[in-house]
Amino acid sequence: MKTIVIAGGSGFLGQVLENQLTKNGYTVLLLTRFPKKENDMYWDANTLGKWTIALENSEALINLTGKSVDCRYTDKNKKEIYDSRINATQILGKAILQCKQPPKIWMNASTATIYRHSIDKKMTEQNGEIGNDFSMNIAKAWEKEFNQFETHKTRKVILRTSIVLGKNGGALIPLKTLAKFGLGGNQGRGNQKVSFIHEEDFVRAVEFILNRPNLNGVFNVTVPNPTNNMILMKTIRKKIGMPFGISHPEWLLKIGAKIIGTETELVLKSRNVIPERLLQEGFSFKYPTIETTISNLLN
């Protein structure tokens, strides 16, 4: 049976991947600081250990490790966001280089947030403009760390993933809660683009890349047509049967973000990202629009 190792697999995305890949016949091993299940292996994301055995002869290593960006950008949190990504990527690279039979592919998470705020310009892998602020610089450093490893027996892929919408986790849960309480109006001006992907299409895209040995490099993992914040919130309200939604001007969002311990960037940044390479390679989305995605997830 083919083995896939997921580093940092105990979070929302890791669980989505584990469930679907297991159903599809793979043996999935998770590297985690807090092993609870039979297929969990302890690692501290900093040092080599017994977990490196799992990489031998494996089909794939998928690295999702990194402290959540859903927090206040204090100096302490910024350091943890940076260190958790860089250290894990570095130790995985070292582990692969020590393998006799290394993984066939190493996929490393990155983020669609690497591109600058854009309402009008579509950001593709080839022509996207990389920005320059805290979040974008984290993404750049993360990819630079990954790219420094020359793994001759292991092909390498960077997953610039957009907002993943899921039934039991991710961004949809808090947005649905806001809408339920009548607070599901525009966030800010509402015209900011939202690049997203259904959790099932995320796994399908990962498998698509996995099963095509010629593919490597950067992939934007997101639907072909981004929506915007206004349509996103309207679609959620419609699906749950809420006739109205109070909007939140930027100043109110800033107060709210402080209260709940997060940053307004998560809802105000315009992510206008296009999966040009996936489309060129012939990948087809099961849930290409915000309507089909929300309709399925809130069913």
Helices and strands as residue ranges (DSSP letters): E 3-7, H 12-23, E 27-32, E 40-42, G 50-55, E 60-63, H 75-98, E 105-111, G 112-114, H 134-147, E 155-161, E 163-165, H 172-180, E 193-194, E 196-198, H 199-210, E 217-221, E 227-228, H 229-240, H 250-260, H 265-268, H 276-280, H 290-297
